[in-house]
Amino acid sequence: MEHEETKSTTFSLSLLWFGAGISIAEILTGMLLAPLGFTKGFFAILIGHIIGGIIMYGAGLIGAKQGASAMETVRISFGHCGGRLFSILNVIQLIGWTAVMIISAANAANIIQAWGTTVWSIIVGVLIVIWILLGVKKLDKVNVVVMTLLFILTIVMSVVISKGTSYHLAGQMITFGAGVEMAVAMPLSWLPVIADYTRRAYKPVAGTTASCIAYFIASMWMFLIGMGVAIWTGESDIAAVMVKAGLGLCGILIVLLSTVTTTFLDAFSAGVSARSLCNAAPASSEKWMAIIATVIGVILAITVSTDTYQDFLYFIGSVFAPMTAILLADYYFLHHDHRLETVNWLNLIIWLIGFVIYRFFITFDTPVGVTFPVVVIVMIISVIIHKIVNK
């Protein structure tokens, strides 16, 4: 359990997750939905965020009520050693997210100010390390200033973008279901992370609710900005829009601050998950492991191509959607707790089935995307199988 002095208020958690939602990744993903047009695109974004937000809330509330990190809550379903498998996978995906966020920010900043993506990657990495060293608790006052600044800057950007003219967008079309899935993918990516922060909440329900609502609002806003950029300016690059609009310093601040406030959570949670693999490691080691994850992320950002971004999102979904579905079924419906077991092989088999189902569903286009039907199906399978086995 967390010591009292490390607890977070509902307000501080709101700021933390509002910052997580204000992200270049959200803007870039929103741009991909532009071929749907504004009305269809808006509803795809809305439905996707509602679906993802509900699942995100369920996962965050478990951590808040248990006072446990995300990967510690996974042990409820898979046992203390089974949970380590997902901790390893989580560290890998969080380092991957860190690299993706850093290089996305570096590319955008470099268009505004051509210092080279390597230089910008290092600058972003240094800022993330500063955030990590400050720690979640000390970031409260810093986040008030940063969120206020980001709020003002993004309003300025929204106004500038809205003055454009609607363009007919040529290129690859996208279905409504695929648009929903892209919107779901962002809150889904936080499933293996959110409990690392809600575990600190003074008030579990209020803290988790505020976190998810704050993220929902900020992420929706960023998606709409991204889609608006593509529709009203005819551009496919947010940084190019900033340059044309004369948002030089303002644009760089948006890119850097939004990336740091989001990627800090990825890097810090990589440290939390890494520490969960070492039972004897002190709590202070989370920061240093997070810094190591950031350094690796910077190196990957500089050396590895991010052309496989969409495949990376689908990998996250196929691993963590069925994992979370099983956890939700165990905690809210079956009321099982397997933490004293080494490995719960039944749930591991169900997870593997869920993984296969997710990869299968990717080939289909449903009106509500892939994640939602897979989570529902895996939860039903889990409840039915456990009821039969435990008769």
C-alpha positions as CSV (number, residue, x, y, z in Angstrom):
1,M,0.0,0.0,0.0
2,E,1.1,3.6,-0.6
3,H,2.2,5.7,2.4
4,E,-0.1,8.6,3.2
5,E,2.4,11.3,2.2
6,T,2.6,9.9,-1.3
7,K,-1.1,10.0,-1.9
8,S,-2.5,12.2,-4.7
9,T,-5.5,14.5,-4.6
10,T,-8.3,14.2,-7.2
11,F,-7.2,17.6,-8.6
12,S,-3.6,16.6,-9.1
13,L,-4.6,13.3,-10.8
14,S,-6.9,15.4,-13.1
15,L,-4.0,17.6,-14.1
16,L,-1.7,14.6,-14.6
17,W,-4.2,12.9,-17.0
18,F,-5.2,16.1,-18.7
19,G,-1.5,16.4,-19.6
20,A,-1.5,12.8,-20.8
21,G,-4.3,13.6,-23.2
22,I,-2.7,16.7,-24.7
23,S,-0.3,14.9,-27.0
24,I,1.2,15.0,-30.5
25,A,0.3,11.3,-30.9
26,E,-3.4,12.1,-30.4
27,I,-3.2,14.9,-33.0
28,L,-1.4,12.7,-35.5
29,T,-4.0,9.9,-35.0
30,G,-6.8,12.4,-35.3
31,M,-5.4,13.5,-38.7
32,L,-5.9,9.9,-40.0
33,L,-9.7,10.2,-39.4
34,A,-10.0,13.3,-41.7
35,P,-11.2,11.3,-44.8
36,L,-14.4,10.5,-42.8
37,G,-15.4,14.2,-42.8
38,F,-16.0,16.2,-39.7
39,T,-19.4,14.8,-38.6
40,K,-18.6,11.1,-39.1
41,G,-15.1,11.7,-37.7
42,F,-16.5,13.4,-34.6
43,F,-18.8,10.5,-33.8
44,A,-16.0,7.9,-34.5
45,I,-13.8,9.8,-32.0
46,L,-16.6,10.2,-29.5
47,I,-17.7,6.5,-29.6
48,G,-14.1,5.3,-29.5
49,H,-13.2,7.5,-26.4
50,I,-16.4,6.4,-24.6
51,I,-15.6,2.7,-25.1
52,G,-11.9,3.2,-24.3
53,G,-12.7,5.4,-21.3
54,I,-15.1,2.9,-19.7
55,I,-12.5,0.1,-20.0
56,M,-9.8,2.5,-18.8
57,Y,-11.9,3.4,-15.8
58,G,-12.5,-0.2,-14.8
59,A,-8.8,-0.9,-14.9
60,G,-7.9,2.3,-13.0
61,L,-10.5,1.7,-10.2
62,I,-9.0,-1.7,-9.4
63,G,-5.6,-0.2,-8.8
64,A,-7.1,2.7,-6.8
65,K,-9.1,0.3,-4.5
66,Q,-6.3,-2.2,-4.1
67,G,-3.5,0.5,-3.7
68,A,-1.6,-1.6,-6.3
69,S,0.2,-0.7,-9.5
70,A,-1.2,-1.8,-12.9
71,M,1.0,-4.9,-13.1
72,E,0.4,-5.8,-9.5
73,T,-3.3,-5.8,-10.2
74,V,-2.7,-8.2,-13.1
75,R,-1.6,-10.8,-10.5
76,I,-5.2,-11.0,-9.4
77,S,-5.9,-13.0,-12.6
78,F,-2.6,-14.6,-13.5
79,G,-0.8,-15.2,-10.3
80,H,2.5,-13.6,-9.0
81,C,4.7,-15.3,-11.6
82,G,2.1,-15.2,-14.4
83,G,1.8,-11.4,-13.8
84,R,5.5,-11.1,-14.5
85,L,5.0,-12.1,-18.1
86,F,2.8,-9.0,-18.6
87,S,5.2,-6.8,-16.7
88,I,7.9,-7.8,-19.2
89,L,5.5,-7.1,-22.1
90,N,4.5,-3.8,-20.5
91,V,8.0,-2.6,-20.1
92,I,8.7,-3.4,-23.8
93,Q,5.5,-1.6,-25.0
94,L,6.1,1.4,-22.7
95,I,9.7,1.9,-23.9
96,G,8.3,1.6,-27.5
97,W,5.7,4.3,-26.7
98,T,8.5,6.5,-25.2
99,A,10.5,6.1,-28.4
100,V,7.4,6.8,-30.7
101,M,6.5,9.9,-28.7
102,I,10.1,11.2,-28.6
103,I,10.6,10.9,-32.4
104,S,7.2,12.3,-33.2
105,A,8.0,15.4,-31.1
106,A,11.5,15.6,-32.6
107,N,10.2,15.4,-36.2
108,A,7.6,18.1,-35.5
109,A,10.0,20.4,-33.6
110,N,12.6,20.0,-36.3
111,I,10.2,21.3,-39.0
112,I,9.6,24.4,-36.8
113,Q,13.3,24.9,-35.9
114,A,15.8,22.8,-38.0
115,W,18.3,21.6,-35.3
116,G,18.1,18.0,-36.4
117,T,15.9,15.2,-35.0
118,T,18.8,13.8,-33.0
119,V,19.2,17.1,-31.1
120,W,15.5,17.4,-30.5
121,S,15.2,13.8,-29.4
122,I,17.9,14.4,-26.8
123,I,16.2,17.6,-25.6
124,V,12.9,15.8,-25.2
125,G,14.6,13.0,-23.4
126,V,16.3,15.4,-20.9
127,L,13.0,17.1,-20.2
128,I,11.3,13.8,-19.5
129,V,14.2,12.9,-17.1
130,I,13.6,16.2,-15.3
131,W,9.9,15.3,-14.9
132,I,10.8,11.8,-13.6
133,L,13.3,13.3,-11.0
134,L,10.6,15.7,-9.8
135,G,8.3,12.8,-9.2
136,V,4.5,12.5,-9.3
137,K,3.9,14.4,-6.0
138,K,6.3,17.3,-6.7
139,L,4.8,17.8,-10.1
140,D,1.5,19.1,-8.7
141,K,2.5,22.8,-8.8
142,V,4.5,22.4,-12.0
143,N,1.6,20.8,-13.7
144,V,-0.7,23.7,-12.8
145,V,1.6,26.1,-14.6
146,V,2.3,23.7,-17.5
147,M,-1.4,22.8,-18.0
148,T,-2.4,26.4,-18.0
149,L,0.2,27.2,-20.6
150,L,-0.7,24.3,-22.8
151,F,-4.4,25.2,-22.5
152,I,-3.7,28.7,-23.7
153,L,-1.4,27.5,-26.5
154,T,-3.8,24.9,-27.8
155,I,-6.7,27.4,-27.8
156,V,-4.5,29.7,-29.9
157,M,-3.7,26.8,-32.3
158,S,-7.4,25.8,-32.5
159,V,-8.4,29.3,-33.4
160,V,-5.7,29.5,-36.1
161,I,-6.6,26.1,-37.6
162,S,-10.4,26.9,-37.6
163,K,-9.7,29.9,-39.9
164,G,-8.8,27.5,-42.8
165,T,-10.9,26.4,-45.7
166,S,-12.4,22.9,-45.9
167,Y,-10.4,20.7,-48.3
168,H,-11.4,17.6,-50.2
169,L,-9.0,15.0,-49.0
170,A,-7.6,12.6,-51.5
171,G,-5.7,9.5,-50.5
172,Q,-6.4,6.4,-48.5
173,M,-10.0,6.2,-47.3
174,I,-10.9,4.9,-43.8
175,T,-14.1,3.1,-42.6
176,F,-16.1,4.4,-39.7
177,G,-15.2,1.2,-37.7
178,A,-11.5,1.7,-38.3
179,G,-11.9,5.3,-37.1
180,V,-13.6,4.1,-33.9
181,E,-10.7,1.6,-33.4
182,M,-8.1,4.3,-33.8
183,A,-9.9,6.4,-31.2
184,V,-10.2,3.4,-28.8
185,A,-6.4,2.7,-29.3
186,M,-5.3,5.7,-27.3
187,P,-7.2,5.2,-24.0
188,L,-6.5,1.5,-24.5
189,S,-2.8,2.2,-24.5
190,W,-3.1,3.4,-20.9
191,L,-4.7,0.2,-19.6
192,P,-1.4,-1.2,-18.4
193,V,-0.5,2.2,-16.9
194,I,-3.4,4.0,-15.3
195,A,-3.4,2.1,-12.0
196,D,0.3,3.1,-11.4
197,Y,-1.2,6.6,-10.7
198,T,-4.7,5.9,-9.4
199,R,-3.2,3.6,-6.7
200,R,-2.1,6.9,-5.0
201,A,-5.6,8.5,-5.0
202,Y,-6.9,9.7,-1.6
203,K,-10.4,8.9,-2.9
204,P,-10.3,5.9,-5.2
205,V,-13.6,6.4,-7.0
206,A,-13.3,10.2,-7.3
207,G,-9.6,10.1,-8.3
208,T,-10.2,7.5,-11.0
209,T,-13.3,9.2,-12.3
210,A,-11.5,12.6,-12.5
211,S,-8.5,11.0,-14.2
212,C,-10.6,9.4,-16.9
213,I,-12.8,12.4,-17.5
214,A,-9.7,14.7,-17.7
215,Y,-8.1,12.4,-20.2
216,F,-11.3,12.0,-22.2
217,I,-11.7,15.8,-22.6
218,A,-8.0,16.5,-23.5
219,S,-7.7,13.5,-25.8
220,M,-11.0,14.3,-27.7
221,W,-9.8,17.8,-28.1
222,M,-6.4,16.7,-29.6
223,F,-8.1,14.3,-32.0
224,L,-10.4,17.0,-33.2
225,I,-7.5,19.4,-33.6
226,G,-5.7,16.8,-35.7
227,M,-8.8,16.0,-37.8
228,G,-9.5,19.8,-38.2
229,V,-5.9,20.4,-39.4
230,A,-6.3,17.9,-42.2
231,I,-9.8,19.0,-43.2
232,W,-9.4,22.8,-42.9
233,T,-5.9,23.3,-44.0
234,G,-5.3,20.3,-46.4
235,E,-2.1,19.5,-44.6
236,S,-1.1,16.2,-43.2
237,D,1.7,17.5,-41.0
238,I,0.8,19.5,-37.8
239,A,4.2,21.1,-37.6
240,A,3.9,22.4,-41.2
241,V,0.6,24.0,-40.1
242,M,2.3,25.6,-37.2
243,V,5.0,27.0,-39.4
244,K,2.5,28.5,-41.9
245,A,0.5,30.0,-39.1
246,G,3.6,31.6,-37.7
247,L,3.4,29.6,-34.4
248,G,7.2,29.4,-34.1
249,L,8.0,29.5,-30.4
250,C,4.4,28.7,-29.5
251,G,4.5,25.7,-31.7
252,I,7.7,24.4,-30.2
253,L,6.3,24.8,-26.7
254,I,3.2,22.9,-27.6
255,V,5.2,20.1,-29.1
256,L,7.7,19.8,-26.2
257,L,5.4,20.3,-23.2
258,S,2.6,18.1,-24.6
259,T,5.1,15.3,-25.3
260,V,6.8,15.5,-21.9
261,T,3.5,15.5,-19.9
262,T,2.4,12.4,-21.8
263,T,5.7,10.5,-22.2
264,F,6.6,11.0,-18.6
265,L,3.8,8.7,-17.7
266,D,5.0,6.0,-20.1
267,A,8.6,6.2,-18.9
268,F,7.7,6.3,-15.2
269,S,5.3,3.4,-15.6
270,A,8.1,1.4,-17.4
271,G,10.1,1.9,-14.2
272,V,7.1,0.8,-12.0
273,S,6.6,-2.3,-14.1
274,A,10.4,-3.1,-14.1
275,R,10.5,-2.7,-10.4
276,S,7.5,-5.2,-10.0
277,L,9.8,-7.8,-11.6
278,C,12.3,-7.4,-8.7
279,N,10.5,-8.0,-5.4
280,A,13.4,-6.9,-3.3
281,A,13.9,-3.6,-5.2
282,P,13.2,-0.4,-3.1
283,A,10.5,2.0,-4.2
284,S,13.1,4.6,-5.0
285,S,14.4,2.4,-7.8
286,E,11.3,3.2,-9.9
287,K,12.7,6.6,-10.8
288,W,16.1,5.2,-11.9
289,M,14.5,2.4,-13.9
290,A,12.3,5.0,-15.5
291,I,15.3,7.1,-16.4
292,I,17.0,4.0,-18.0
293,A,13.7,3.4,-20.0
294,T,13.9,7.1,-21.2
295,V,17.5,6.7,-22.3
296,I,16.6,3.5,-24.2
297,G,13.6,5.3,-25.7
298,V,15.9,8.2,-26.9
299,I,18.3,5.7,-28.5
300,L,15.5,3.9,-30.3
301,A,14.0,7.2,-31.4
302,I,17.3,8.2,-33.0
303,T,18.0,4.8,-34.6
304,V,14.8,3.0,-35.4
305,S,12.1,3.8,-38.0
306,T,8.5,4.4,-36.7
307,D,6.8,3.4,-40.0
308,T,5.2,0.5,-38.2
309,Y,3.2,2.8,-35.9
310,Q,-0.2,1.3,-36.7
311,D,1.1,-2.3,-36.3
312,F,2.5,-1.2,-32.9
313,L,-1.0,0.0,-31.8
314,Y,-2.5,-3.3,-32.9
315,F,0.2,-5.2,-31.0
316,I,-0.8,-3.3,-27.8
317,G,-4.4,-4.1,-28.4
318,S,-3.9,-7.8,-29.0
319,V,-1.8,-8.2,-25.8
320,F,-3.5,-5.9,-23.3
321,A,-7.2,-5.9,-24.4
322,P,-7.7,-9.6,-23.6
323,M,-5.5,-9.3,-20.5
324,T,-7.7,-6.4,-19.1
325,A,-10.9,-8.2,-20.1
326,I,-9.9,-11.2,-17.9
327,L,-8.9,-8.9,-15.1
328,L,-12.2,-7.1,-15.3
329,A,-14.2,-10.4,-15.3
330,D,-12.2,-11.7,-12.3
331,Y,-12.5,-8.6,-10.2
332,Y,-16.0,-7.3,-11.0
333,F,-18.0,-10.5,-11.9
334,L,-16.2,-13.6,-10.6
335,H,-14.6,-12.0,-7.5
336,H,-11.5,-14.2,-7.9
337,D,-8.1,-13.4,-6.5
338,H,-5.2,-15.6,-7.7
339,R,-2.3,-13.6,-6.3
340,L,-1.2,-16.4,-4.0
341,E,-0.9,-18.8,-7.0
342,T,2.3,-19.1,-9.0
343,V,0.6,-19.1,-12.3
344,N,-3.1,-19.3,-13.1
345,W,-2.9,-21.4,-16.3
346,L,-6.6,-21.3,-17.0
347,N,-6.6,-17.5,-17.3
348,L,-3.3,-17.7,-19.3
349,I,-5.0,-20.0,-21.8
350,I,-8.1,-17.7,-22.0
351,W,-5.7,-14.8,-22.6
352,L,-4.1,-16.7,-25.5
353,I,-7.5,-17.4,-26.9
354,G,-8.3,-13.7,-26.6
355,F,-5.0,-12.8,-28.3
356,V,-6.0,-15.0,-31.3
357,I,-9.5,-13.6,-31.4
358,Y,-8.1,-10.0,-31.5
359,R,-5.8,-10.8,-34.4
360,F,-8.7,-12.5,-36.2
361,F,-11.0,-9.5,-35.6
362,I,-8.4,-7.1,-37.1
363,T,-9.4,-8.5,-40.6
364,F,-13.0,-7.4,-40.1
365,D,-14.7,-4.1,-40.0
366,T,-17.3,-3.6,-37.3
367,P,-19.1,-0.3,-36.5
368,V,-17.5,-0.3,-33.1
369,G,-14.0,-1.3,-34.1
370,V,-12.0,-4.3,-32.8
371,T,-11.3,-3.7,-29.1
372,F,-14.8,-3.4,-27.7
373,P,-16.2,-6.7,-29.2
374,V,-13.0,-8.5,-28.3
375,V,-13.1,-7.3,-24.6
376,V,-16.8,-8.3,-24.3
377,I,-16.3,-11.7,-26.0
378,V,-13.2,-12.5,-23.8
379,M,-15.1,-11.4,-20.6
380,I,-18.0,-13.7,-21.5
381,I,-15.7,-16.6,-22.3
382,S,-13.8,-16.1,-19.0
383,V,-17.0,-16.0,-16.9
384,I,-18.5,-19.1,-18.6
385,I,-15.3,-21.2,-18.5
386,H,-14.7,-20.3,-14.8
387,K,-18.3,-21.1,-13.9
388,I,-18.0,-24.5,-15.6
389,V,-14.6,-25.4,-14.2
390,N,-15.6,-24.3,-10.6
391,K,-18.9,-26.1,-10.5
